[in-house]
Amino acid sequence: MTVPQPSPGDRDPLDDLDAFGALAARRLDSFAHTTVPDAPGLRRAGVVLCAVEHGGVPAVILIKRAYRGRNAGQWGLPGGRLEDGETAEEAALRELHEEIGLAAGPADVLGRLDDFPASSGFAITPVVVALRDPGPLAPNPDEVHSVHYASLRRLADDDTPHWLPQPDGGSLLQMRLGPRWRVHAPTGAMLWQFREVVLLGRPARVAGFAQPDWTRS
């Protein structure tokens, strides 16, 4: 006898990758993302919020950048600057493969979030992807020091975002993903918007989020 399988709508998107993919596609399709307009000196980059199954649950891949060159040792998402003629999506998917060896195509893209205007002069476009069978990682040591996974449930937890008061009266977001694992804007801002819009279904903007001085390089 064939046992009926639950549909993605019957499963918890925080615990099932297919259910997450269906939910994310719906929410991103209805999300009116913003685009930073062209301006003199503006550079563009694309990054991937890549959801895969890790340890039996869906998780987003983060990297710690190699301790050399731009953003040395910082937390980030796979991605990089656009090459001539590329769209942000094309650049993000190319960099995903170049940096950690995972191949994704347009059919794997669920949507995108707001451009983030980084203090480094880049407008960063986050592309959301789900890979059911990603294959083995192949991190490029010239660009990636290590690869890490943040479960969707951890991203959605109430105690993950922390807001640190600043001397100017503002606050600095700190995404606390694990012991001694603190992610700030720009990456932290994109993770927070992913959490709010995709996982929790709450409209949210991040363009004005403060960035630590050491992210300006």
C-alpha positions as CSV (number, residue, x, y, z in Angstrom):
1,M,0.0,0.0,0.0
2,T,1.3,3.4,-0.9
3,V,1.4,5.7,2.1
4,P,0.2,9.3,1.2
5,Q,2.9,11.9,1.7
6,P,2.0,15.2,3.2
7,S,2.0,18.2,0.9
8,P,4.5,21.0,1.5
9,G,1.6,23.0,3.0
10,D,1.2,20.4,5.7
11,R,4.8,20.7,6.8
12,D,6.6,23.3,8.9
13,P,8.7,25.5,6.6
14,L,11.3,25.9,9.3
15,D,11.8,22.1,9.4
16,D,11.2,21.1,5.8
17,L,13.1,22.5,2.7
18,D,10.3,21.9,0.2
19,A,7.7,23.6,2.5
20,F,10.1,26.5,2.9
21,G,10.6,26.8,-0.8
22,A,6.9,27.0,-1.5
23,L,6.3,29.5,1.3
24,A,9.3,31.6,0.3
25,A,8.3,31.7,-3.3
26,R,4.8,33.0,-2.4
27,R,6.0,35.6,0.1
28,L,8.8,36.9,-2.2
29,D,6.4,37.1,-5.2
30,S,4.2,39.5,-3.2
31,F,7.1,41.5,-1.7
32,A,7.8,44.8,-3.5
33,H,11.6,44.9,-3.2
34,T,13.5,48.1,-3.6
35,T,16.4,48.8,-5.9
36,V,19.1,51.3,-5.2
37,P,19.2,53.7,-8.2
38,D,22.3,54.2,-10.3
39,A,24.6,56.9,-9.2
40,P,28.2,58.0,-9.9
41,G,30.6,55.7,-8.2
42,L,28.0,53.2,-7.2
43,R,29.1,49.6,-7.5
44,R,26.8,46.6,-7.6
45,A,27.0,43.1,-6.1
46,G,24.8,40.1,-5.8
47,V,24.7,37.6,-2.9
48,V,22.8,34.4,-2.3
49,L,20.7,33.4,0.7
50,C,21.1,29.8,-0.1
51,A,18.9,27.4,1.8
52,V,19.9,23.7,1.9
53,E,19.2,20.8,4.2
54,H,21.9,20.4,6.9
55,G,21.7,18.1,9.8
56,G,18.2,17.1,8.8
57,V,16.7,20.7,8.8
58,P,16.8,23.6,6.4
59,A,19.6,26.1,6.9
60,V,21.1,29.1,5.2
61,I,24.8,29.0,4.2
62,L,27.1,31.7,5.5
63,I,30.8,32.0,4.9
64,K,33.7,33.6,6.8
65,R,35.8,35.4,4.3
66,A,39.5,34.5,3.8
67,Y,41.9,36.5,5.9
68,R,43.1,38.5,3.0
69,G,41.8,41.1,0.6
70,R,38.4,42.8,0.8
71,N,36.3,42.1,3.9
72,A,39.1,39.9,5.4
73,G,37.8,37.5,8.0
74,Q,34.2,39.0,8.0
75,W,31.0,37.0,8.0
76,G,29.2,37.1,4.6
77,L,26.9,35.4,2.1
78,P,28.3,33.8,-1.0
79,G,28.5,36.5,-3.7
80,G,30.4,39.3,-5.2
81,R,30.5,42.2,-7.7
82,L,28.7,42.2,-11.0
83,E,30.8,41.7,-14.1
84,D,30.1,43.6,-17.3
85,G,26.7,42.7,-18.7
86,E,25.6,40.6,-15.7
87,T,22.4,41.0,-13.7
88,A,22.6,40.8,-9.9
89,E,21.0,37.3,-10.0
90,E,23.6,36.1,-12.6
91,A,26.5,37.4,-10.5
92,A,25.1,35.9,-7.3
93,L,24.8,32.5,-8.8
94,R,28.2,32.6,-10.5
95,E,29.8,33.6,-7.2
96,L,28.0,30.9,-5.3
97,H,29.7,28.4,-7.6
98,E,33.1,30.1,-7.7
99,E,33.3,30.6,-3.9
100,I,31.8,27.3,-2.5
101,G,31.3,25.0,-5.5
102,L,27.5,24.9,-5.5
103,A,25.6,25.1,-8.8
104,A,22.3,26.9,-8.9
105,G,20.2,28.0,-11.9
106,P,17.4,30.4,-12.5
107,A,14.8,27.7,-11.6
108,D,16.3,27.5,-8.1
109,V,15.7,31.2,-7.4
110,L,12.7,31.9,-5.2
111,G,12.9,35.7,-5.4
112,R,14.9,38.6,-4.0
113,L,14.9,41.1,-1.2
114,D,15.8,44.8,-1.0
115,D,19.1,46.1,-2.3
116,F,21.3,47.1,0.7
117,P,23.3,50.3,0.3
118,A,26.5,49.3,2.0
119,S,28.8,52.0,3.4
120,S,31.6,50.4,1.2
121,G,29.9,51.9,-1.8
122,F,28.2,48.8,-3.1
123,A,24.5,48.2,-3.6
124,I,24.1,44.6,-2.6
125,T,21.2,42.5,-4.1
126,P,20.2,39.5,-2.0
127,V,18.8,36.5,-4.0
128,V,17.0,33.7,-2.2
129,V,17.7,30.2,-3.5
130,A,16.7,26.7,-2.3
131,L,18.8,23.7,-3.3
132,R,17.3,20.2,-2.6
133,D,20.4,18.3,-3.8
134,P,23.3,20.8,-3.7
135,G,26.2,18.3,-4.0
136,P,29.5,18.6,-2.1
137,L,30.9,21.9,-1.0
138,A,34.2,23.0,-2.7
139,P,35.2,26.2,-0.9
140,N,37.8,28.4,-2.7
141,P,40.5,29.0,-0.2
142,D,41.5,32.3,-1.9
143,E,38.1,33.7,-1.0
144,V,36.6,31.5,1.8
145,H,38.1,30.7,5.2
146,S,35.2,28.5,6.3
147,V,31.5,27.6,5.6
148,H,28.8,27.6,8.2
149,Y,25.1,26.9,8.5
150,A,22.3,28.9,10.3
151,S,19.2,26.9,10.6
152,L,15.9,28.6,9.6
153,R,14.6,27.9,13.1
154,R,17.5,29.7,14.7
155,L,17.1,32.6,12.3
156,A,13.4,32.8,13.3
157,D,14.0,32.6,17.1
158,D,13.0,35.6,19.2
159,D,16.5,35.9,20.8
160,T,18.5,35.9,17.5
161,P,18.3,39.7,16.7
162,H,19.9,42.0,19.3
163,W,19.9,45.8,19.2
164,L,22.9,47.4,20.7
165,P,22.5,51.1,21.8
166,Q,24.9,53.5,20.1
167,P,26.3,56.8,21.4
168,D,24.4,58.7,18.7
169,G,21.1,57.4,20.0
170,G,20.7,54.8,17.3
171,S,21.1,51.1,17.6
172,L,23.3,48.4,15.9
173,L,21.8,45.1,14.8
174,Q,23.6,42.0,15.9
175,M,22.3,38.6,14.7
176,R,23.4,36.1,17.3
177,L,23.4,32.8,15.5
178,G,25.5,30.8,18.0
179,P,28.2,31.0,20.6
180,R,30.6,33.8,19.6
181,W,28.7,34.0,16.3
182,R,27.7,37.7,15.8
183,V,26.7,39.0,12.4
184,H,26.3,42.7,11.7
185,A,25.1,44.7,8.7
186,P,25.3,44.5,5.8
187,T,25.1,40.6,6.1
188,G,23.2,40.8,9.4
189,A,20.7,43.3,7.8
190,M,20.0,41.0,4.9
191,L,19.6,38.0,7.2
192,W,17.2,40.0,9.4
193,Q,15.0,41.0,6.4
194,F,15.0,37.4,5.2
195,R,13.9,36.4,8.7
196,E,11.1,39.0,8.8
197,V,9.8,38.9,5.2
198,V,10.3,35.2,4.3
199,L,10.2,33.3,7.6
200,L,7.8,35.4,9.6
201,G,5.8,37.1,6.9
202,R,6.3,40.6,8.2
203,P,7.0,43.6,5.9
204,A,10.4,45.1,6.8
205,R,13.0,47.4,5.3
206,V,16.7,47.6,6.1
207,A,18.3,50.3,4.0
208,G,18.9,52.6,7.0
209,F,20.5,50.0,9.3
210,A,23.8,51.1,10.9
211,Q,27.0,49.4,9.9
212,P,30.1,49.0,12.0
213,D,33.1,51.1,10.9
214,W,35.1,48.0,10.1
215,T,32.7,47.0,7.3
216,R,33.5,50.0,5.2
217,S,36.5,48.5,3.4
